């Protein structure tokens, strides 16, 4: 119920200004270049992605196993 009250509170804010000549493709390229420039960051990102994927699958399988024991 309190979330409904928070949604009704107006918060005035201005739209962010974009720099002329910049678009999302440039930001994406710069981000990828930055990740490659920092030693070990790409491998850390890949490891984290793999770890989260395996952890999610493991949790889903354990949830199925727990449901079997309840019934």
Backbone as CSV, one residue per row, in Angstrom:
resi,resn,N_x,N_y,N_z,CA_x,CA_y,CA_z,C_x,C_y,C_z
1,UNK,0.820,-1.191,0.000,0.000,0.000,0.000,0.861,1.251,0.000
2,UNK,1.985,1.200,0.676,2.837,2.388,0.717,3.439,2.691,-0.648
3,UNK,3.613,1.674,-1.500,4.146,1.912,-2.842,3.200,2.772,-3.657
4,UNK,1.901,2.609,-3.462,0.922,3.425,-4.173,1.100,4.886,-3.789
5,UNK,1.323,5.151,-2.518,1.522,6.522,-2.077,2.794,7.118,-2.680
6,UNK,3.858,6.308,-2.785,5.111,6.800,-3.339,4.996,7.113,-4.823
7,UNK,4.180,6.347,-5.543,4.007,6.590,-6.969,3.308,7.923,-7.203
8,UNK,2.453,8.327,-6.290,1.687,9.553,-6.457,2.482,10.818,-6.144
9,UNK,3.678,10.693,-5.586,4.485,11.865,-5.260,5.208,12.333,-6.516
10,UNK,4.961,13.575,-6.945,5.642,14.068,-8.148,7.095,14.455,-7.842
11,UNK,7.992,14.032,-8.706,9.404,14.382,-8.569,9.825,15.058,-9.879
12,UNK,9.939,16.384,-9.856,10.307,17.078,-11.101,11.783,16.863,-11.432
13,UNK,12.056,16.463,-12.653,13.440,16.318,-13.088,13.535,16.633,-14.571
14,UNK,14.690,17.145,-14.952,14.901,17.513,-16.347,15.516,16.334,-17.094
15,UNK,15.234,16.299,-18.371,15.815,15.246,-19.206,17.314,15.502,-19.357
16,UNK,18.138,14.463,-19.339,19.580,14.671,-19.498,19.915,15.192,-20.894
17,UNK,20.921,16.041,-20.951,21.344,16.588,-22.235,22.360,15.661,-22.878
18,UNK,22.192,15.415,-24.169,23.134,14.571,-24.903,24.208,15.448,-25.526
19,UNK,25.412,14.900,-25.539,26.495,15.601,-26.201,26.292,15.503,-27.705
20,UNK,26.547,16.580,-28.424,26.374,16.504,-29.882,27.389,15.562,-30.518
21,UNK,26.930,14.764,-31.453,27.806,13.848,-32.166,28.015,12.510,-31.485
22,UNK,27.363,12.253,-30.354,27.519,10.968,-29.662,26.233,10.177,-29.776
23,UNK,26.369,8.901,-29.995,25.201,8.031,-30.028,25.510,6.761,-29.244
24,UNK,24.573,5.862,-29.207,24.735,4.644,-28.404,25.833,3.735,-28.939
25,UNK,26.026,3.725,-30.252,27.061,2.861,-30.830,28.446,3.292,-30.350
26,UNK,28.666,4.587,-30.251,29.957,5.084,-29.771,30.139,4.702,-28.307
27,UNK,29.090,4.842,-27.499,29.178,4.479,-26.085,29.448,2.992,-25.910
28,UNK,28.810,2.166,-26.719,29.021,0.725,-26.644,30.453,0.357,-27.027
29,UNK,30.965,0.992,-28.088,32.338,0.722,-28.522,33.335,1.154,-27.451
30,UNK,33.104,2.312,-26.837,34.011,2.789,-25.804,33.962,1.885,-24.567
31,UNK,32.777,1.397,-24.227,32.656,0.488,-23.090,33.388,-0.817,-23.331
32,UNK,33.249,-1.360,-24.524,33.932,-2.612,-24.853,35.442,-2.409,-24.876
33,UNK,35.883,-1.264,-25.420,37.308,-0.953,-25.439,37.859,-0.832,-24.015
34,UNK,37.077,-0.233,-23.128,37.494,-0.086,-21.735,37.604,-1.444,-21.055
35,UNK,36.651,-2.325,-21.298,36.696,-3.666,-20.699,37.937,-4.407,-21.175
36,UNK,38.273,-4.277,-22.452,39.453,-4.958,-22.979,40.753,-4.334,-22.467
37,UNK,40.721,-3.051,-22.130,41.942,-2.363,-21.677,42.328,-2.747,-20.252
38,UNK,41.382,-3.183,-19.450,41.667,-3.533,-18.052,42.005,-5.024,-17.991
39,UNK,43.213,-5.358,-17.557,43.629,-6.773,-17.541,42.751,-7.619,-16.608
40,UNK,42.243,-8.716,-17.148,41.477,-9.661,-16.351,39.998,-9.342,-16.218
41,UNK,39.569,-8.175,-16.671,38.165,-7.809,-16.495,37.248,-8.638,-17.380
42,UNK,37.658,-8.890,-18.613,36.824,-9.699,-19.508,36.667,-11.115,-18.974
43,UNK,37.752,-11.702,-18.483,37.646,-13.056,-17.931,36.786,-13.061,-16.670
44,UNK,36.860,-12.003,-15.867,36.007,-11.908,-14.680,34.534,-11.807,-15.059
45,UNK,34.228,-11.039,-16.095,32.843,-10.915,-16.563,32.341,-12.257,-17.094
46,UNK,33.163,-12.943,-17.878,32.757,-14.251,-18.423,32.571,-15.258,-17.293
47,UNK,33.479,-15.274,-16.308,33.339,-16.178,-15.181,32.060,-15.883,-14.401
48,UNK,31.759,-14.611,-14.175,30.549,-14.243,-13.436,29.294,-14.662,-14.191
49,UNK,29.304,-14.483,-15.521,28.146,-14.903,-16.323,27.945,-16.411,-16.226
50,UNK,29.038,-17.166,-16.369,28.958,-18.625,-16.284,28.499,-19.066,-14.897
51,UNK,29.060,-18.436,-13.864,28.717,-18.781,-12.494,27.235,-18.508,-12.206
52,UNK,26.727,-17.377,-12.667,25.313,-17.063,-12.464,24.410,-18.020,-13.229
53,UNK,24.825,-18.394,-14.429,24.029,-19.339,-15.212,23.964,-20.694,-14.515
54,UNK,25.119,-21.212,-14.106,25.161,-22.515,-13.435,24.403,-22.452,-12.106
55,UNK,24.579,-21.360,-11.364,23.861,-21.211,-10.095,22.351,-21.171,-10.288
56,UNK,21.905,-20.508,-11.358,20.471,-20.456,-11.641,19.903,-21.813,-11.996
57,UNK,20.643,-22.563,-12.813,20.202,-23.917,-13.170,20.172,-24.798,-11.926
58,UNK,21.214,-24.695,-11.098,21.290,-25.492,-9.873,20.114,-25.168,-8.949
59,UNK,19.801,-23.888,-8.788,18.689,-23.500,-7.912,17.355,-24.015,-8.456
60,UNK,17.198,-23.964,-9.787,15.956,-24.470,-10.377,15.830,-25.976,-10.153
61,UNK,16.934,-26.703,-10.317,16.887,-28.151,-10.098,16.647,-28.492,-8.634
62,UNK,17.261,-27.752,-7.727,17.047,-27.998,-6.304,15.604,-27.664,-5.912
63,UNK,15.034,-26.659,-6.554,13.639,-26.316,-6.275,12.727,-27.453,-6.727
64,UNK,13.014,-28.031,-7.879,12.212,-29.162,-8.359,12.357,-30.348,-7.410
65,UNK,13.566,-30.583,-6.929,13.807,-31.689,-6.012,13.081,-31.465,-4.685
66,UNK,13.071,-30.223,-4.205,12.382,-29.911,-2.947,10.877,-30.105,-3.103
67,UNK,10.344,-29.776,-4.274,8.918,-29.969,-4.507,8.559,-31.440,-4.519
68,UNK,9.460,-32.293,-4.985,9.199,-33.740,-4.997,9.104,-34.294,-3.578
69,UNK,9.909,-33.778,-2.673,9.888,-34.267,-1.291,8.650,-33.790,-0.536
70,UNK,8.075,-32.674,-0.938,6.900,-32.132,-0.234,5.683,-32.962,-0.562
71,UNK,5.582,-33.437,-1.783,4.385,-34.164,-2.207,4.446,-35.531,-1.713
